Amino acid sequence: MNKKKIDLHVHTIYSDGSLTPKQVIELSKKTGVVAVAITDHDTTDGVEEAVKEGAKSGIEVIPGVELSSEFKDSAEEEIHILGYFIDWEDKTLQQKLKIFRQARERRAYYIFQKLNDIGIKIKEDEIFSSVGIGSIGRLHFAKVLVKNGFVKNIKDAFELYLGYGKSAYVPKLKLDPKEAISMILRARGVPVLAHPYFGNLVDSRFIKKLVNLGLKGIEVYYSKHPSHIIKELLLIAEKYDLLVTGGSDCHGDVAGIAPLLGTVDIPYKVFEDLKSYKYDIENYKNNILTTRCDLVVKDKVEKLINNL
């Protein structure tokens, strides 16, 4: 019997990935992935297409998003929060995501200027044509730097120019973690800390701080998480009764490297637990609402009887 494969962290052309939502589903089918989460940066524009294509192919699609956050006056690096099972049509959520996409575009022009100041000439239309319908990010610049021979690979692009503190680095608009988590919760989603090790955030006390803000899970299984970190994160998740998730952080074909989709060994139970949690929470909220309605009706009936 073949093991059911899942991938709960995938990007499309709507942010900084190279695959369309349809191609993500096609690749999922090809690689045996039965459940996939679309988690683009600051946008949910690829979710609807993925959901429709997934339904045709028998692949479950989790509507998601990835938000960047940062504590003010903190030495911590960026904190990425994944939102699973969000209501992607929520108007308040979409209004806020639009602000972030506009900020990304403004940031891109600052990066252009910084690159220009150090003698790296790139045409604006070359960058924006590579972005297409998505929201622009540093990875788009990195790919163009490689293409034009300014660097050998994506890693060099970040280490030499685009990474934190480098000559062409420009910080992006970021939420406070409390705001990011609240945004996801308000959109009826499940907030999960993305790639803690990759962000140097494997710290029980730090994660506890996020739990106090409403965090519900940790991305334990990840393409860059070594086995000893996975074990450590599993213990932290157990300590704080957090959901465990996992994903490849697939961005499609990057610099000639094959897409990572489906390459991370993630227990299928992770997906089942996430779905069960979402289902239980929705049922709980519906039951509370029904109970409140019943109490209101009961109160009105009693008043009518007492007035007879």
C-alpha positions in Angstrom: 0.0 0.0 0.0 1.4 3.4 -1.0 1.9 6.0 1.7 -0.3 9.0 1.4 1.8 12.1 0.7 0.9 15.6 1.7 2.5 19.1 1.4 1.1 21.9 3.4 3.5 24.7 2.3 3.4 25.6 -1.4 3.8 28.8 -3.4 2.4 29.6 -6.9 3.0 32.3 -9.5 0.6 34.5 -7.4 3.6 35.2 -5.1 7.1 34.1 -5.8 6.6 30.6 -7.1 7.0 29.5 -10.8 4.0 27.1 -11.0 0.4 28.0 -11.7 -2.2 26.6 -9.2 -3.2 24.2 -12.0 0.4 23.0 -12.4 0.7 22.5 -8.6 -2.3 20.2 -8.8 -0.9 18.4 -11.8 2.5 17.9 -10.1 0.7 16.8 -6.9 -1.1 14.1 -8.9 2.1 13.1 -10.6 4.1 12.8 -7.4 1.4 11.1 -5.3 0.5 14.1 -3.1 -3.1 13.7 -2.0 -3.5 17.0 0.0 -1.8 20.3 -0.7 -2.0 23.8 0.9 -1.6 26.9 -1.2 0.3 29.4 1.0 1.3 32.3 -1.1 2.9 35.4 0.5 0.3 38.1 1.3 -2.2 36.9 -1.3 -4.9 34.2 -1.7 -5.4 34.8 -5.4 -4.3 31.3 -6.4 -6.6 29.5 -4.0 -9.8 29.4 -6.0 -8.1 27.9 -9.1 -6.3 25.3 -7.0 -9.5 24.3 -5.2 -11.4 23.8 -8.5 -8.5 21.9 -10.1 -8.1 19.8 -7.0 -11.7 18.8 -7.0 -11.3 17.6 -10.6 -8.2 15.5 -9.7 -9.3 14.2 -6.3 -6.7 16.2 -4.4 -7.7 18.1 -1.3 -6.7 21.7 -1.3 -6.3 23.7 1.9 -6.8 27.5 1.4 -3.9 29.3 3.0 -1.6 32.3 3.2 1.8 33.1 4.6 2.3 36.4 6.5 5.5 38.0 7.5 5.7 39.5 11.0 8.3 40.9 13.5 8.3 42.0 17.1 9.1 45.7 17.4 12.5 46.5 18.8 13.4 42.9 18.8 16.6 41.1 17.7 14.5 38.2 16.4 14.4 37.5 12.7 11.3 37.6 10.6 8.5 35.5 11.9 6.4 33.8 9.2 2.9 32.8 10.1 1.0 30.3 8.0 -2.8 30.5 8.0 -4.6 27.3 7.1 -8.3 26.8 6.2 -8.8 30.6 6.0 -12.0 32.1 4.6 -10.1 33.5 1.5 -13.2 35.6 0.5 -13.3 37.5 3.8 -13.4 41.2 2.8 -11.4 42.5 5.8 -8.6 39.9 5.1 -8.5 40.9 1.5 -8.3 44.6 2.3 -5.3 44.1 4.5 -3.6 41.8 2.1 -3.9 44.4 -0.6 -2.0 46.9 1.6 0.8 44.5 1.9 1.0 43.8 -1.9 1.1 47.5 -2.5 4.0 47.8 0.0 5.8 45.0 -1.8 5.7 47.0 -5.0 7.0 50.2 -3.3 9.8 48.1 -1.8 10.8 46.8 -5.2 11.6 50.3 -6.5 13.9 50.9 -3.5 15.7 47.6 -4.3 16.1 48.8 -7.9 17.6 52.0 -6.7 20.0 50.3 -4.3 21.2 47.9 -7.0 21.6 50.8 -9.4 23.7 52.7 -6.8 26.2 49.8 -6.7 26.4 49.5 -10.4 24.0 46.6 -11.0 21.8 47.8 -13.8 18.5 45.8 -14.2 15.6 46.9 -16.3 12.4 47.4 -14.3 10.2 45.7 -17.0 12.5 42.6 -16.8 11.6 42.2 -13.1 7.9 43.0 -13.4 7.5 40.8 -16.5 9.0 37.9 -14.4 6.5 38.7 -11.6 3.5 38.5 -14.0 0.3 38.3 -12.0 2.0 37.7 -8.6 3.2 39.9 -5.8 6.8 40.9 -6.1 9.5 39.7 -3.7 13.3 39.4 -3.4 13.3 36.0 -5.1 12.2 37.7 -8.3 15.3 39.9 -8.1 17.5 37.0 -7.3 16.4 35.1 -10.4 17.1 38.1 -12.6 20.5 38.6 -11.1 21.3 35.0 -11.9 19.9 35.3 -15.4 22.0 38.3 -16.1 25.2 36.8 -14.8 25.6 39.1 -11.8 25.7 36.1 -9.4 26.1 32.3 -9.9 23.0 31.2 -8.1 20.1 32.2 -5.9 22.0 31.7 -2.7 24.7 34.1 -3.8 22.1 36.7 -4.7 20.9 36.8 -1.2 24.3 36.4 0.5 25.9 39.2 -1.6 23.1 41.7 -2.2 19.5 40.9 -1.1 19.9 39.3 2.3 19.5 41.1 5.6 22.1 43.9 6.1 23.4 43.5 2.5 23.8 46.4 0.1 20.5 46.0 -1.7 18.5 44.9 1.3 15.2 46.7 1.9 13.0 45.7 4.8 9.4 44.9 3.9 6.2 46.0 5.7 5.6 43.5 8.4 2.9 42.9 11.0 3.4 42.5 14.6 3.0 38.7 15.3 -0.1 39.4 17.3 -1.7 41.2 14.3 -0.7 38.4 11.9 -2.2 35.7 14.2 -5.3 37.8 14.8 -5.8 38.3 11.0 -5.8 34.6 10.5 -8.1 33.8 13.4 -10.5 36.5 12.3 -10.6 34.8 8.9 -11.5 31.6 10.6 -8.1 30.1 9.9 -5.5 28.2 11.9 -2.3 30.1 12.6 0.9 28.1 12.5 4.6 29.1 12.9 6.5 28.5 9.7 9.9 26.9 9.5 11.1 27.8 13.0 14.7 26.4 12.5 15.1 28.3 9.2 14.1 31.5 11.0 16.3 30.7 14.1 13.2 30.5 16.2 13.6 27.1 17.8 13.2 28.3 21.4 10.5 27.0 23.7 10.1 30.3 25.6 9.8 32.2 22.4 7.2 29.8 21.0 5.3 30.1 24.3 5.1 33.8 23.7 3.4 33.2 20.3 1.1 30.6 21.9 -0.1 33.3 24.3 -0.9 35.4 21.3 -3.1 32.7 19.8 -0.7 30.5 17.8 -2.2 27.0 17.2 0.6 25.0 15.6 4.2 24.6 14.4 5.6 23.6 11.1 7.8 20.7 12.3 8.4 18.8 9.1 10.2 21.1 6.6 12.6 20.8 3.7 15.5 22.4 5.7 14.8 20.9 9.1 17.4 18.3 10.2 16.2 15.3 12.2 17.4 16.5 15.6 15.4 19.8 15.1 12.3 17.8 14.1 12.6 15.9 17.4 13.0 19.1 19.4 10.0 20.8 17.7 7.9 17.7 18.3 8.7 18.0 22.1 7.8 21.7 22.0 4.5 21.0 20.2 3.6 18.4 22.8 4.6 20.7 25.7 2.2 23.4 24.5 -0.4 21.2 23.0 0.2 22.6 19.5 -0.8 21.2 16.1 2.1 19.8 14.1 2.3 20.6 10.4 4.8 20.2 7.6 5.6 21.3 4.0 8.3 21.7 1.5 8.0 25.4 0.9 7.9 24.6 -2.8 8.5 27.6 -5.1 8.5 25.5 -8.3 11.5 25.2 -10.5 14.1 27.5 -8.9 17.5 28.0 -10.7 17.2 24.7 -12.4 16.4 22.8 -9.2 13.3 20.5 -9.5 10.2 21.5 -7.5 10.3 20.4 -3.9 6.6 19.5 -3.8 6.0 16.2 -2.1 9.7 15.7 -1.2 9.3 16.1 2.6 8.3 13.0 4.6 5.2 14.2 6.5 2.9 11.8 8.4 -0.6 11.8 6.9 -1.9 12.1 10.4 -0.6 15.7 10.4 -3.3 16.5 7.8 -6.0 14.5 9.6 -5.3 16.3 12.9 -5.4 19.7 11.2 -8.7 18.9 9.5 -10.1 17.5 12.7 -9.1 20.6 14.7 -10.7 22.9 12.1 -13.9 20.8 12.1 -14.1 20.7 15.9 -13.6 24.5 16.2 -16.3 25.2 13.6 -18.7 22.8 15.3 -17.9 24.4 18.7 -18.6 27.9 17.4 -21.8 26.7 15.7 -23.0 25.0 18.8 -22.3 28.1 20.9 -24.2 30.2 18.4 -27.1 27.8 18.3 -27.2 27.6 22.1 -27.3 31.4 22.3 -30.1 31.6 19.8 -32.0 28.9 21.7 -31.6 30.9 25.0 -32.9 34.1 23.3 -35.9 32.3 21.9 -36.6 30.6 25.2 -36.4 33.9 27.0 -38.8 35.6 24.6 -41.3 32.6 24.9 -41.2 32.7 28.7 -41.9 36.5 28.6 -44.9 36.0 26.3 -46.2 33.2 28.6 -45.8 35.4 31.7 -47.7 38.2 30.0 -50.8 36.1 29.2 
